[in-house]
Structure formats: structure tokens, C-alpha cells
Amino acid sequence: MPRPRSFDQQALLDAAQDLFWRNGYERTSIEDIATAAGVGNGSIYGAYRSKLGLFVAVFARYCDARVAVVDEIVASHDGTFEDAVENYLAEIVRDCTGHPDRRGCLMLNSIAELGSRFPEVLAIGDHANARMEEILAARIAESAGSGEILLAADGVRPLAAHILLVSQGIIHVSRTGASLARLEDVVAATRDLASRMRAA
């Protein structure tokens, strides 16, 4: 029988997530995480076996949370299609500029750093992207099905992928220190494009 964990697992994951997010995988050590979380190295290795094992747990949890954020943004908005697109992207801007260090997105950062080395990281990220795309596609299909916008059924998923890519591009550009005005211009331009799909 495995021994019960003698530490707060969520607090450990929170501390590890913050360090991985700020510093990246390679520049974060188990010792750094143990110090930040107040947990012994041996306890971390006992629970997760390796730094990669801990990272995968952190990464999967973070990706699930990002999917939940997208779902909440889309589900909580009741308005026109172009308003929904603008609201979604504006929330992404607020979220990614909310960190003074403009740290970007742990999912995107980690795929870039680790995706070619660790297939499990790429698989988790791909799955999260697919789930977010499904959420956006359902909202687009609703507007297309009601006749609010002119879009054939086979155009729903490509448009969902496009909007998701715009949101991720905003996050990436934000990480370079782009001004809030520049990010808001991207949101406004995308809203304008969405409004042109409105049925006459």
C-alpha cells in the first residue's frame, strides 16, 4: 500500500506551476519547487517520480483550467456573433495582460520549449486545443444554424480554429510587451471581420 501524501498536493502544484510558468521547464529545479512549496525533495520524487512527472501533472491541470476559462467566457456571454467574438478576445487580452511580467501562456510556452522532446506534453496541448476549438465551434454553429451569419456547415471548424489562433497570437504578442492599444486593435479588427459575416 502506498503511503498517504503528507503535504498539500494542490499547494505543491500551485508553487510548481508558478515557477514553471515564470522560468520555463529547464530553468526550474525540483529544489526550487521544494523550497517554494515547503515540501521535501524526497516527497516530490515519491509522489511524481521525476521533474517531468511533476511537470506533466502541472501542465495537464493548467490545460484543463484554460479549457474551463474558454468555456466560461463563451457560455456567460449572450449577444450577437460579433459581440461574442469581441468579448472572447477582449477577455483573453485582460487575462494575458493581467500578469505584470507578461509571462504568456504556460501551455503555449511549454509546447514551444518541450513539444519536440516530450510527446506527452504535445499530446496534452493538442487535446486542450481541440477542446477549446470545439467550444468555439459550438457557438459559431449556433449563429450559423439560426441564420444570424452566413456560413456553411463545413466552415464552422475552420473558423473556430481561426479564432482560437487569433487568441493565441494575442497571448504570444502580449508576451513580447506589446501595448494594450495594439492588442485591442487586433480585437477590433477581428470583430469587424466577424460582423461582415452577418446575414443581410
C-alpha positions as CSV (number, residue, x, y, z in Angstrom):
1,M,0.0,0.0,0.0
2,P,1.4,3.4,-0.9
3,R,1.9,5.8,2.0
4,P,-0.6,8.7,2.1
5,R,1.0,12.0,1.0
6,S,2.0,14.2,3.9
7,F,1.8,17.5,2.0
8,D,-0.8,19.7,0.4
9,Q,-0.8,18.5,-3.2
10,Q,-2.7,21.5,-4.6
11,A,-0.3,23.9,-2.9
12,L,2.7,22.0,-4.4
13,L,1.1,22.1,-7.9
14,D,0.4,25.8,-7.5
15,A,4.0,26.5,-6.5
16,A,5.4,24.3,-9.3
17,Q,3.1,25.9,-11.8
18,D,4.2,29.4,-10.9
19,L,7.9,28.5,-11.3
20,F,7.5,26.5,-14.5
21,W,5.4,29.4,-15.9
22,R,7.8,32.1,-14.9
23,N,11.1,30.3,-15.6
24,G,10.3,27.5,-18.0
25,Y,11.0,23.8,-17.5
26,E,14.7,23.8,-17.9
27,R,15.4,26.7,-15.6
28,T,13.2,25.2,-12.8
29,S,14.6,22.6,-10.5
30,I,12.9,20.2,-8.0
31,E,14.9,22.1,-5.3
32,D,13.4,25.4,-6.4
33,I,9.9,23.9,-6.2
34,A,10.5,22.2,-2.9
35,T,11.7,25.4,-1.4
36,A,8.7,27.4,-2.7
37,A,6.2,24.8,-1.6
38,G,7.9,23.9,1.7
39,V,8.0,20.2,0.7
40,G,11.0,17.9,0.9
41,N,12.6,16.8,-2.4
42,G,12.0,13.1,-1.4
43,S,8.3,13.7,-1.0
44,I,8.1,15.2,-4.5
45,Y,10.1,12.4,-6.1
46,G,8.0,9.9,-4.1
47,A,4.8,11.3,-5.5
48,Y,5.8,12.2,-9.1
49,R,9.0,10.1,-9.7
50,S,10.7,12.9,-11.6
51,K,10.7,16.5,-12.6
52,L,8.9,15.6,-15.8
53,G,6.3,13.6,-13.9
54,L,5.6,16.7,-11.8
55,F,5.5,18.9,-14.8
56,V,3.1,16.7,-16.7
57,A,0.7,16.8,-13.7
58,V,1.0,20.6,-13.5
59,F,0.7,21.0,-17.3
60,A,-2.4,18.8,-17.6
61,R,-4.1,20.7,-14.7
62,Y,-3.2,24.1,-16.3
63,C,-4.6,23.0,-19.7
64,D,-7.8,21.8,-18.1
65,A,-8.2,25.2,-16.5
66,R,-7.6,27.0,-19.8
67,V,-10.4,25.0,-21.4
68,A,-12.6,25.8,-18.5
69,V,-11.8,29.6,-18.9
70,V,-12.8,29.4,-22.6
71,D,-16.0,27.6,-21.8
72,E,-16.9,30.1,-19.1
73,I,-16.2,33.1,-21.4
74,V,-18.3,31.7,-24.2
75,A,-21.2,30.3,-22.0
76,S,-21.5,33.5,-20.0
77,H,-22.0,35.9,-23.0
78,D,-25.4,36.5,-24.6
79,G,-25.2,38.7,-27.6
80,T,-24.6,38.9,-31.3
81,F,-22.0,36.8,-33.0
82,E,-19.6,39.7,-33.5
83,D,-20.1,40.8,-29.9
84,A,-19.3,37.2,-28.8
85,V,-16.1,37.2,-30.8
86,E,-15.1,40.6,-29.4
87,N,-15.9,39.6,-25.8
88,Y,-13.9,36.3,-26.1
89,L,-10.8,38.1,-27.4
90,A,-11.2,41.0,-25.0
91,E,-11.2,38.6,-22.1
92,I,-8.1,36.9,-23.5
93,V,-6.4,40.3,-23.6
94,R,-7.4,41.1,-20.0
95,D,-6.2,37.7,-18.9
96,C,-2.8,37.8,-20.6
97,T,-2.1,41.4,-19.6
98,G,-3.0,40.7,-16.0
99,H,0.5,39.4,-15.2
100,P,3.0,42.3,-14.8
101,D,5.7,40.1,-16.2
102,R,3.7,39.3,-19.4
103,R,4.6,35.6,-18.9
104,G,2.3,34.4,-21.8
105,C,0.6,31.1,-21.6
106,L,2.1,28.0,-19.9
107,M,0.6,25.8,-22.5
108,L,2.0,27.7,-25.5
109,N,5.3,28.3,-23.8
110,S,5.7,24.7,-22.9
111,I,4.7,23.3,-26.3
112,A,7.4,25.6,-27.8
113,E,10.0,24.5,-25.3
114,L,9.2,20.8,-24.9
115,G,6.9,19.6,-27.6
116,S,9.6,18.2,-29.8
117,R,11.2,16.3,-26.9
118,F,8.3,15.0,-24.8
119,P,5.3,13.6,-26.9
120,E,3.1,13.6,-23.8
121,V,3.4,17.4,-23.5
122,L,2.4,17.8,-27.1
123,A,-0.5,15.4,-26.8
124,I,-1.9,17.2,-23.7
125,G,-1.6,20.5,-25.5
126,D,-3.2,19.2,-28.7
127,H,-6.1,17.8,-26.7
128,A,-6.7,21.1,-24.9
129,N,-6.6,23.0,-28.2
130,A,-9.1,20.6,-29.7
131,R,-11.5,21.0,-26.7
132,M,-11.3,24.8,-26.9
133,E,-11.9,24.7,-30.7
134,E,-15.0,22.5,-30.0
135,I,-16.4,25.1,-27.6
136,L,-15.9,27.9,-30.1
137,A,-17.3,25.8,-32.9
138,A,-20.5,25.1,-31.0
139,R,-21.0,28.9,-30.6
140,I,-20.3,29.5,-34.3
141,A,-22.6,26.7,-35.3
142,E,-25.4,28.3,-33.2
143,S,-25.2,31.5,-35.1
144,A,-24.9,29.8,-38.4
145,G,-27.8,27.5,-37.7
146,S,-30.1,30.4,-36.7
147,G,-29.2,32.3,-39.9
148,E,-27.5,35.1,-38.0
149,I,-24.3,34.6,-40.0
150,L,-23.8,33.2,-43.5
151,L,-21.5,30.2,-43.0
152,A,-21.8,26.7,-44.4
153,A,-21.5,23.8,-42.1
154,D,-18.1,22.9,-43.4
155,G,-16.8,26.3,-42.5
156,V,-17.6,26.1,-38.8
157,R,-14.5,24.2,-37.6
158,P,-12.0,26.3,-39.7
159,L,-13.5,29.5,-38.3
160,A,-13.3,28.1,-34.8
161,A,-9.6,27.2,-35.4
162,H,-9.0,30.7,-36.8
163,I,-10.5,32.5,-33.8
164,L,-8.5,30.2,-31.4
165,L,-5.3,31.0,-33.3
166,V,-6.0,34.8,-33.1
167,S,-6.5,34.4,-29.3
168,Q,-3.2,32.5,-29.0
169,G,-1.5,35.1,-31.3
170,I,-2.7,37.8,-28.9
171,I,-1.1,35.9,-26.0
172,H,2.2,35.5,-27.8
173,V,2.4,39.1,-28.9
174,S,1.5,40.2,-25.4
175,R,4.5,38.3,-24.1
176,T,6.8,40.4,-26.3
177,G,5.5,43.5,-24.4
178,A,3.0,44.7,-27.0
179,S,0.9,47.7,-25.8
180,L,-2.7,47.2,-24.7
181,A,-3.7,49.5,-27.6
182,R,-2.1,47.2,-30.1
183,L,-3.8,44.1,-28.6
184,E,-7.2,46.0,-28.6
185,D,-6.7,46.9,-32.3
186,V,-6.4,43.2,-33.0
187,V,-9.7,42.5,-31.2
188,A,-11.4,45.4,-33.0
189,A,-10.2,44.2,-36.4
190,T,-11.4,40.6,-35.7
191,R,-14.8,41.9,-34.6
192,D,-15.0,43.8,-37.9
193,L,-14.3,40.7,-39.8
194,A,-16.9,38.8,-37.8
195,S,-19.5,41.5,-38.5
196,R,-19.1,41.1,-42.2
197,M,-20.5,37.5,-41.9
198,R,-23.8,38.8,-40.7
199,A,-26.8,37.9,-42.9
200,A,-28.4,40.8,-44.6
